[in-house]
Amino acid sequence: MKKRLAGLLLLVTLGIAGLLRCTSSNSDLDNPRQGTITIAADESFKPLINSLTSAYEGIYPDAHFKLDYKPEQEAIRQLLNDSARIIFATRQLNDKELEIIRKQKGSQKFQHIATDGLALVIGKSNPDSLITIPELKAIMEGKLTDWSQIKGGQEGLITLVFDNANASNLNFVLNKFGIKDIQKLRIISAGSNENVIKDVRENPTHLGFIGVNWISDGNSLASEELSKGIRVMGVAKDAQPDSLSDYIQPFQAGLEFKRYPLHRDLYIISREGYSGLGGGLMTYIARDVGGLIIQKMGLLPTVVYPRELEVKKEL
């Protein structure tokens, strides 16, 4: 009898211990209102992501995001290694990357949040602020090497300035024009989008490539300061534009209906398999409040913030 009672007590004790461990484990999980997760993203979108996450943390003080900015391909590898819960990227995962997650028996979901524009920037001392897609392609192919070969351009060898190798800005241009080899191009890596801006400001023959959100927030002093001393080029789709209106800049008017030739998509990709902090942020961005922040940053949100108009009747 005593042995049976001792055995029963042992089972009850083990059951309670297991329940406590389970409860402790569940309490350690983050949820949409609290917790800490890592977000990896291409540095091209740093101003936008800082604004989105700061706004969310302002609503939920117990929610915290560790932001890790790096070239896009490295951010994707971080997601595949499960060392980042969510990432911001300009493309969805390819079949090989999805297969890696399937073999890990992990989950994956994505959400399109905005249309972005890759901005071409030059110093104000460069007189030519217009370029066509065929001209840009010829530059990337090494067929056009001097500004004098572009109509209205100055003299001087064209130097291309990107933030980093493996970053979204360079990869986007290479993929768009099918460029495989850049060894013969005059091209430098500035280390960041901010450094690209500083470089073209000081070098009139340099052509920079940046995410437009670095300079498109009209209410940001930092954006205003970065915009000083540079010009954003207008880009035309065709080789022989009919008028100046065919040259489009990467701001919201140009991103609407994807008229700007160098537009690109922006996604959030998550590995979260439960209702956690990553899902909370995704829901926040998918709703109109998140869309308002994206709109304020100069991108075109997938979910546009509704505007209410009050119509007054005069008697």
N, C-alpha and C positions, 0 to 999 in steps of 0.2 A: 504493500500500500504506500509506504514511504517512498519507494523507488518510483512508483507511478506518479506520485505527487511531485517529486523532484523533477521528473521528466517533463511533466506538464508545466511546471514553473520555468524550466529551461526553455521550452518552446515559446511560452508567453514572453519571456525576457528577450529571446532572439527576435520575436515578431515586433516587439516595441522598438528594439534597436534598429531593425530594418526600416520601420516606419519613420523613425527619427532621421535616419540617413536619407530616406526618400524625401522627407519634408525639407531637410536642410538643403538637399540638392536642388529641389524645386525653388526654394527661396533664393538660391544663388543665381537662378536664371534671370536675365534681364526681361523687361516687358516694355510695352510702348511708352510707359511713363518714367521708367527709371532703369539704371544700369550703365555700363560702359562698354562700347564696342569700337573696333577699329574700322575706319573708312580709308581705302586707298583710292587715289585718283590722279589723273594727269594734271600736272601743274598748270596747264593751259586754262583750267576751270577753277583755279584757286579762289578768286574773288566771289564767284557765284556760290561755291560750296561753303565757304566761310559764312556767307550771309544766310544760307538755308539752315545750316547747323546751329548757328548762333541764335537765330529766331526760335528754333525748336527748343534749345536749351533754356531760352528765356521763358517759354511756356511751362516747361517741366524742369525745374532746377536740379532734380536728381538724375537727369539724363545727361550723359557725357559722351562726347565723340573724340576719339584719338584720330587726328587727321594725318595721313601719311601721303605726301605729294611726291610723285615720281613719274618717270616716263610710262605711258599707257601700257606697253607690253609688260613692264615690270609689275604694274598694278594688277594686271590680269593673272600673272604668275602667282602673285600674293593671294588672290582669290582662290586659285586652284590648289594652293598649299594650305588653304583654310586658315591663313593667318590674317585675313581681312574678312569681315562679315559681309560688307557690301563694297562695291566700287562704282565710280562714275566713269563711263567710257563712251567713245564715239562709235562703237560697233557692238554687236551681239557676239556671244561666244561662237566659235566655229565648231564643226563636227568633232574635230580631234580634242578640243578643250572640253566639250560636253561629255565625250567618252571618258575622260579622266575623272570627271565628277561622278559619272555613273558607276565606274569601277570602285570608287570610294563609297558608293551607296549614299551619296549626298543629294541634297535638293538644290534646285536652281530656278530662279524666276527673274524676269526682267521687266522693266517699265520704261517706255519712251516718255521723256519729260520735256524736251525742248528741241527746237531747231536753232543751231548755232551757225556763226559765220567765221571762217578763217580770214582774218584781216591782213591785207598787205600794207605795210607802213614804210614810209620814207621820211628822210629829214626835210625840213621846210626849205632848205637851200636847193633841193632837187626840184627843177622846174616842171618835171613831168609827173602828173598825178593820175594819169589814165593808162590803162593797159587792157589788152584783149586776152581771152583765153588761149587763142593760137600763139600769141606772143609769149605768154607765160609758159606754155608747153615747150616752145622752141628754146626758151631760156633753160628749162629743166633738162632738155635734151642736149644742151651745149651748142646749139646752132646759133643762138643769139648770145653774144658775150659782152657786148658794149652797149651802154645806154644810147649811143648815137644811132644804133640800129633800130631803135623804137621811135616812131614818129613823134617829134617834139621833144625828144630826149636830149640830155646833155652828153658830153663826152666823158668816158671813164668806164673801166671794166666793172661789170656787175658782180657784186659779191652777195651771196644769199646768206641770210642770218636766221637760224632756227634756235629753239631753246635747247633741245637735246636730241641725240640719236635715240631711236625707239620710242620717241614721244609722238603724240597724236598728230601734231602739226606737220612734221616731216612725212610721217607714214601716209597721211591723208593725201598730200600732194603727189607722192610717189605712186600711190595706188590709182589716183585719178588719171594720171597721164601714162601709167604703165611703165614707169621708169625702174630699171633694174640696177643700173650702175651709175654712181654719182662721183666716181673717182676723179673724173676730169673737170668737175665743176668747182668754181671758186665758192666754197661753202664753209661756214664756221658755226660752231656750237657755242652759244652765249651762256648757257647754263640755266637760264630761266627766261620767261616771257618779259619780265621787267628789264632784264639785261639786254634783251633784243631791242626794246624801245630805246634804252640808253645808247646802244651801239649805233642805231640808224640816226639818232639825233646828232651824233658827233661825226658821222661818216656819210657824206652826201651821195656816194656811189653804192651804198649798201641798201639792200631790199630785205625787209624783215617780215616774218610771218608770226602772228600772235593770235590767241583767242580774243575775240572782240570784247568779251566781258571785262578785260583789263582796262578798257578805255571808254566803255559805253554807259557806265552808271553816272548819269548827269548830276546826281545828288551827292556823289562821293568826292571829297577833296583829294583823295589819293588818285582817283581816276582822272580828275581834272588836272592834277599835277603831272601825271604821266603823259597826258595828251599834249602838253606844251612842247613846242619845237618839232612836232612830227605832223605828217599828213597821212590820211587813210586813202589809199588809191581807189578809184572807181574802176570796176571790172566789167567789161562787155563780153557777152557770150560769143558773138560773131567776129570774124576777122575784119569786116567792113561795117561798122555800126552806122546806122542811118542818122543818128543825132546824139547829142550829149546825154540825152535822157536814157540811152541804152547802156550807159556806164552806171553800174549799181554799186552802192557801198553796203557793207555787211551789218547795217543797222535794221531795226525792226521793219521799216517800210520795205527794205530790200529782201528781208528774210520771209516776209509774208508771201504766200504762194510760191516760195522757193525761187524767187526771181534772181537772187544773188547767185552767180555761178559757182561760188565756193562755199555753199551751204553744206552743213553736215548735221547728222542726228546726234542727240545726246541721250544716253540710257543710264538707268541705275540697274545694276545686276546684283542679286542677293543670293547668298547660300543659306539663308535662315530657314530652318525647317519647322519653326513654331512661331507663335505670335510674340515677337520680341521687339527690341528697340529699333532694329533695322526696318521691320515692317511698319512700325509707327511713323518713322521718318518718310518712308515711301508713300504711305497714306496721306500724310501731311502735304507732301509735294504734289500728289495727284489731285488734291482738292484745290479750290480756287485761291486759297491764301498762299499756298506755295507758288501757284501760277503768278500771283501778283509780284512776288519777290523776283521770280525769273524775268518777268516783264520789266520790272524796275532795273534789272541788271543789263537790259538791252537785248536779251534773247527773245525768241518767240516761243511762249509756253505751249505745251500740248493742250493743257486745260487753261483756257484764257479766263482771266478774272472778269466777272460780269460787271458792266457799268450800268448804274441806274440813272435814268434821266427823269428829272421832274419837270413836267409840262404844266405851266400855269395858264389858266384861261383869264384873259382880261375882260372885265365886264364893260 
